[in-house]
Amino acid sequence: MVGNWGKIIEMKNFLVVVVSLLMTGCAGQSRLIEGELETVSTENLQYYLYYPQAYESNADKDFGLLLFLHGGGESGGDLEEIKKNGPPKLLVEGKEFPFLVLAPQNPHQKKWWNVEAITQLLDSVIAENRVDPKRIYLTGLSRGGGAAWNMAVQYPDKWAALVVVCGMTPIPYAHWIDKNLPIWVFHGDEDASIPVAESDQMVARLKKMGYDVNYTRYEGVGHNSWTRAYTTDGLYEWIADQKRE
């Protein structure tokens, strides 16, 4: 009986050694494994779509379209909020535009714009209406201005003109924007939310690279530079004059 217990103890010691060696070997191996997962992201987007008066009476004519991206203060679930600023505000006040205006709402108060979802919405509106694909214009203010820079980078072949109001952007974006894209940037030099240096540096880099950039830098104006920017004389005529070659 004692001999059997001795064998059992020896066997247990042997197993301990084997397990220890196996664990040591595993620890020395890489734990990097390959994987793949197909993801699907959905977004519920509310929006306003404006048609110019001439749209119905010119059934054979294609029109330009301006995509407007609002700031963070208008994000959320109340679509009425986006009428407070920019082109939607001007439309409520009675202004007429020579092109369609698409104004979606970012449904997330604390998130950046989902530019892929916005692009899907834009492409759907273009496909369902008489829109000239060579006259698609892009503008945004504050958080929407940052999204406008982003979309100009990700979809460089889509836009005929870009207007950014107090938007922040990484300077390397300058290398990825279509070099034939006309750009107009607005910013207040006392902006405490998005420093004017964001636009200063981006515009300087673009001009150094030979881009066609207009820059309106307001003295003594804070973050709310969009009030003056979107009522600039000649802005919408300038937009409507642009067309992709």
C-alpha positions as CSV (number, residue, x, y, z in Angstrom):
1,M,0.0,0.0,0.0
2,V,2.8,2.3,0.9
3,G,4.4,1.6,-2.5
4,N,1.2,2.5,-4.3
5,W,1.1,5.9,-2.5
6,G,4.6,6.5,-3.5
7,K,3.8,5.9,-7.1
8,I,0.8,8.2,-6.8
9,I,2.9,11.0,-5.3
10,E,5.5,10.6,-8.0
11,M,2.8,10.8,-10.7
12,K,1.4,14.0,-9.2
13,N,4.8,15.5,-9.1
14,F,5.3,14.5,-12.7
15,L,2.0,16.1,-13.7
16,V,2.9,19.3,-11.9
17,V,6.2,19.6,-13.8
18,V,4.4,18.9,-17.2
19,V,1.7,21.6,-16.5
20,S,4.4,24.0,-15.4
21,L,6.3,23.5,-18.6
22,L,3.2,23.8,-20.8
23,M,2.3,27.1,-19.1
24,T,5.8,28.4,-19.5
25,G,5.7,27.5,-23.2
26,C,2.3,29.2,-23.7
27,A,3.5,32.4,-21.9
28,G,6.3,32.6,-24.4
29,Q,4.0,32.4,-27.4
30,S,2.2,35.5,-28.9
31,R,-1.4,36.0,-27.8
32,L,-2.2,38.0,-31.0
33,I,-5.0,36.3,-32.9
34,E,-6.8,37.2,-36.1
35,G,-10.5,38.0,-36.1
36,E,-13.1,39.5,-38.3
37,L,-16.5,41.1,-37.6
38,E,-18.9,42.7,-40.0
39,T,-20.5,45.7,-38.3
40,V,-23.6,47.7,-39.2
41,S,-24.3,51.2,-38.0
42,T,-27.6,52.9,-38.3
43,E,-28.7,56.5,-37.8
44,N,-32.1,58.1,-37.6
45,L,-31.8,61.5,-39.3
46,Q,-34.4,64.2,-39.4
47,Y,-33.9,66.9,-41.9
48,Y,-35.4,69.9,-43.7
49,L,-35.2,70.1,-47.5
50,Y,-35.8,73.4,-49.3
51,Y,-36.8,73.7,-52.9
52,P,-36.3,77.0,-54.8
53,Q,-39.4,78.6,-56.4
54,A,-38.1,77.9,-59.9
55,Y,-37.9,74.1,-59.2
56,E,-41.5,73.3,-60.1
57,S,-41.7,75.6,-63.1
58,N,-38.5,74.3,-64.7
59,A,-39.2,70.6,-65.0
60,D,-36.3,70.0,-67.3
61,K,-33.7,71.9,-65.3
62,D,-31.3,70.4,-62.7
63,F,-30.4,72.5,-59.6
64,G,-27.5,72.8,-57.3
65,L,-27.8,71.7,-53.6
66,L,-26.3,73.2,-50.5
67,L,-25.7,70.8,-47.6
68,F,-25.8,72.7,-44.2
69,L,-24.4,71.2,-41.0
70,H,-25.4,73.0,-37.8
71,G,-23.5,73.5,-34.6
72,G,-23.6,71.5,-31.3
73,G,-26.2,73.7,-29.8
74,E,-28.9,72.5,-32.3
75,S,-28.2,68.8,-31.8
76,G,-30.8,66.5,-30.3
77,G,-34.3,65.5,-31.1
78,D,-36.1,68.8,-31.7
79,L,-35.8,69.5,-35.5
80,E,-37.0,73.1,-34.9
81,E,-33.7,73.9,-33.2
82,I,-31.9,74.0,-36.6
83,K,-33.9,76.9,-37.7
84,K,-32.0,79.1,-35.2
85,N,-28.9,79.7,-37.3
86,G,-27.4,79.6,-40.8
87,P,-29.4,79.1,-44.0
88,P,-32.4,77.5,-42.2
89,K,-32.8,80.7,-40.2
90,L,-32.7,82.8,-43.3
91,L,-35.3,80.6,-45.0
92,V,-37.6,81.1,-42.1
93,E,-37.1,84.9,-42.4
94,G,-38.1,84.7,-46.1
95,K,-34.8,84.5,-48.0
96,E,-34.8,82.6,-51.2
97,F,-32.0,80.5,-52.6
98,P,-31.3,79.6,-56.2
99,F,-30.5,76.0,-55.1
100,L,-31.9,73.3,-52.9
101,V,-30.9,73.4,-49.2
102,L,-30.6,70.1,-47.2
103,A,-30.4,70.7,-43.5
104,P,-30.1,67.5,-41.4
105,Q,-30.0,67.3,-37.7
106,N,-27.3,65.6,-35.6
107,P,-29.4,63.4,-33.2
108,H,-26.7,63.2,-30.6
109,Q,-26.0,66.1,-28.3
110,K,-22.6,64.9,-27.2
111,K,-21.3,63.2,-30.4
112,W,-19.7,64.3,-33.6
113,W,-21.6,64.2,-36.9
114,N,-21.9,60.7,-38.5
115,V,-20.5,61.8,-41.8
116,E,-21.2,58.4,-43.4
117,A,-24.9,58.6,-42.5
118,I,-25.0,62.2,-43.8
119,T,-23.5,61.2,-47.1
120,Q,-26.1,58.4,-47.5
121,L,-28.9,60.9,-46.9
122,L,-27.3,63.4,-49.3
123,D,-26.9,60.7,-52.0
124,S,-30.6,59.7,-51.5
125,V,-31.8,63.3,-51.9
126,I,-29.7,63.8,-55.0
127,A,-31.1,60.5,-56.6
128,E,-34.7,61.4,-55.9
129,N,-34.6,65.0,-57.1
130,R,-33.4,67.0,-60.0
131,V,-30.0,67.8,-58.6
132,D,-26.9,68.6,-60.7
133,P,-24.1,66.4,-59.2
134,K,-21.5,68.9,-60.3
135,R,-23.1,71.6,-58.1
136,I,-23.2,70.1,-54.6
137,Y,-22.1,72.7,-52.0
138,L,-21.1,72.1,-48.4
139,T,-21.2,74.4,-45.4
140,G,-21.2,74.1,-41.6
141,L,-20.7,76.1,-38.5
142,S,-18.8,75.2,-35.3
143,R,-19.2,71.4,-34.8
144,G,-20.8,71.3,-38.2
145,G,-17.8,73.3,-39.5
146,G,-15.5,70.6,-38.3
147,A,-17.7,68.0,-39.9
148,A,-17.6,70.0,-43.2
149,W,-13.8,69.9,-43.2
150,N,-14.0,66.1,-42.5
151,M,-16.4,65.5,-45.4
152,A,-14.3,67.6,-47.7
153,V,-11.4,65.2,-46.9
154,Q,-13.4,61.9,-47.0
155,Y,-15.4,62.7,-50.2
156,P,-13.1,65.1,-52.2
157,D,-14.8,64.5,-55.5
158,K,-18.2,65.4,-54.4
159,W,-18.1,69.2,-53.7
160,A,-18.2,72.3,-55.9
161,A,-17.6,74.7,-53.0
162,L,-16.9,74.6,-49.3
163,V,-17.8,77.3,-46.7
164,V,-16.6,76.7,-43.1
165,V,-17.6,79.0,-40.2
166,C,-15.5,78.7,-37.0
167,G,-14.8,75.0,-37.5
168,M,-11.8,73.2,-36.1
169,T,-9.7,70.9,-38.2
170,P,-6.4,69.0,-38.1
171,I,-3.9,70.7,-40.3
172,P,-2.9,67.5,-42.1
173,Y,-6.4,67.6,-43.7
174,A,-5.0,70.2,-46.0
175,H,-3.1,67.5,-48.0
176,W,-6.2,65.5,-48.7
177,I,-8.7,68.1,-49.9
178,D,-9.4,68.5,-53.6
179,K,-7.0,71.2,-54.8
180,N,-9.6,72.6,-57.3
181,L,-12.2,73.1,-54.5
182,P,-13.1,76.8,-53.9
183,I,-13.1,77.4,-50.1
184,W,-14.4,80.3,-48.0
185,V,-13.5,80.3,-44.3
186,F,-15.0,82.6,-41.6
187,H,-13.9,83.0,-37.9
188,G,-14.0,85.5,-35.1
189,D,-10.7,86.5,-33.5
190,E,-12.1,86.4,-30.0
191,D,-13.6,82.9,-30.3
192,A,-13.3,81.2,-26.9
193,S,-14.8,77.9,-27.9
194,I,-12.9,77.2,-31.1
195,P,-9.8,79.4,-31.2
196,V,-9.3,81.4,-34.4
197,A,-5.9,79.7,-34.7
198,E,-7.7,76.7,-36.0
199,S,-8.7,78.6,-39.1
200,D,-5.5,80.7,-39.3
201,Q,-3.3,77.7,-39.5
202,M,-5.5,75.8,-41.9
203,V,-5.9,78.7,-44.3
204,A,-2.2,79.4,-44.2
205,R,-1.4,75.8,-45.0
206,L,-4.0,75.7,-47.9
207,K,-2.7,78.9,-49.4
208,K,0.9,77.8,-49.2
209,M,-0.2,74.7,-51.1
210,G,-1.9,76.8,-53.8
211,Y,-5.5,76.3,-52.9
212,D,-8.2,78.9,-53.8
213,V,-9.2,80.2,-50.3
214,N,-11.1,83.2,-49.1
215,Y,-10.7,84.1,-45.5
216,T,-12.9,86.5,-43.5
217,R,-11.5,87.0,-40.0
218,Y,-13.7,89.2,-37.9
219,E,-12.1,91.5,-35.3
220,G,-13.8,91.6,-31.9
221,V,-16.2,88.7,-32.7
222,G,-16.5,85.6,-30.5
223,H,-17.8,82.2,-31.3
224,N,-21.0,83.5,-32.8
225,S,-19.3,84.5,-36.1
226,W,-22.0,82.6,-38.1
227,T,-24.5,85.5,-37.7
228,R,-22.4,87.7,-39.8
229,A,-20.9,85.0,-42.0
230,Y,-24.2,83.7,-43.3
231,T,-25.5,87.2,-44.1
232,T,-22.4,88.1,-46.0
233,D,-23.2,90.0,-49.2
234,G,-22.4,87.9,-52.2
235,L,-21.8,84.7,-50.4
236,Y,-24.7,82.7,-52.0
237,E,-24.0,84.2,-55.4
238,W,-20.4,83.0,-55.0
239,I,-21.6,79.6,-54.0
240,A,-24.0,79.3,-56.9
241,D,-21.3,80.3,-59.4
242,Q,-19.2,77.3,-58.5
243,K,-19.3,74.1,-60.5
244,R,-17.0,71.1,-60.6
245,E,-15.2,70.7,-63.9
